[in-house]
């Protein structure tokens, strides 16, 4: 019975990991993709404008 207790934690972790990967793959794209892309683009534009407006250039 020691082998069962030794194999149970890795098996449970493998099941949860496979479930996590499936959720990640299923949520890629779809209806929310454009909204997520717009949020990222806005954050990048804000960072770019902050960098350009900075009075002290990084050297």
Order of alpha helices (4+ residues) and beta strands (2+ residues): alpha-alpha
